[in-house]
Amino acid sequence: MAQWLPGYIVRAFARRKAHNMNNKRNALIKGLTAIAAVIIICISISRITGIGSETLGDIAREHPQPTGTPRPTATPETGDAAGPAGTPGQGNTAGPTDTPDQGDAAGPAGTPGQGDSAGPADTQGISGNVPVSEEKAYDTENPKTDGTENDMKTDNLQNLTETVGSATLTGLSLNQDLMADARTTWAEGFYHEPLSDGLAEYITGVSYPEDLEDPAIFTHNLSYVHVFYIDFEGNPAEGELICNQKIAQDLVEIFHELYLAEYRIEKIRLIDEYNGNDDQSMEDNNTSCFNYRVVSGSSNLSRHAYGLAVDVNPLYNPYITYNRDHSINVAPAAGEEYADRSKAFPYKIDENDLCCRLFKEHGFTWGGDWNSCKDYQHFQKTP
């Protein structure tokens, strides 16, 4: 009996201990369940009372939308250009002290002209100009955004073709509407399209040599570009260029901006009207692009031969090379008085000039930035 009682007592204590542990476990589970229920109830009450409290501002902050205005895409027959206001174009200040850099030789094969460096990466002279006026044609720092000025210019442009001599544009008369189905219009009067057979035939033997065995570019890789511009008298005029199709849209956009700003350009004609002679074109202050020619004194093609270079107002922005005796060569020769870029004069291109800034924004390089030579009229691009 003495041996049995301890065993019974032990078992009794064991059962009691197990019962107590079960009671504690159940109590703990009930407690945790109650706490969880309270939390769930609190969250539910919070959500119920918070309905409708989120404002549009909260939504906007949590889900921001893009605010940038997309750049317009060039679609056929869209947009309006602006008419002239008849006021002087934007002025230019004297350029920085210039140091020679790379550049290009000039003129058609065998004749001096504006410069180009050798090969496809060659650099070549450019022309650019801006008239000096006491008041800028528009505020480049704070342009108008209400559209009133551009609306006025658009109205003027709609009647422009009635007042300017379209018939004098050879390329326009040859292309006419033959390539209209392939035309890309940026704004009214500012468009580019392929060369018609008639226009391709017109330039062949002049700016585009005949019987090329392995041409650097074919005529079907060129584009005809039609633009408007403001001439030196402040009047609207039509202009045309032939260029590489890879920069055609750039040129349409750039010349449209120059037109809206009333930037002065004396003339924009095909170099074929000068029999492909670059010297004659520069001396006449003609803004041009394509001319299949080599760098003077070499067999390397100019960037103009690829249709990838533009010369703006070349007479006032000459091509300058430097000799060892510190003398200079200026092309065109008539532009020698504009070789000193420290002077202020109308139609001068410097790094702050609107024309220069627009070309650079479109990925062009400027001959005025070269060191071994200076080609202030020249802008070129490597697509």
Secondary structure, DSSP 8 states (H G I E B T S, - for coil): -TTHHHHHHHHHHHHHHHHHHHHHHHHHHHHHHHHHHHHHHHHHHHHHHHTT---HHHHHHHS------------TT--------SS-------------------SSTTS--S-B-SSTT--B---------SS-SS-SSS---SSHHHHHHHHHHHTGGGTS-GGG-HHHHHHTTTTGGG-EEEETTEEEEE--HHHHHHHBTTTB-SS-SS-SS-GGGEEEEEEEEE-TTS-EEEEEEEEETTTHHHHHHHHHHHHHTT-B-SEE--GGGGTT-HHHHHHTTEEB-----B-TTSS-B-GGGGT-EEE-STTTS-EEEE-TTS-EEEESGGGGGG--TTS--TT---TTSHHHHHHHHTT-EEGGG-SSEEETTEEE---
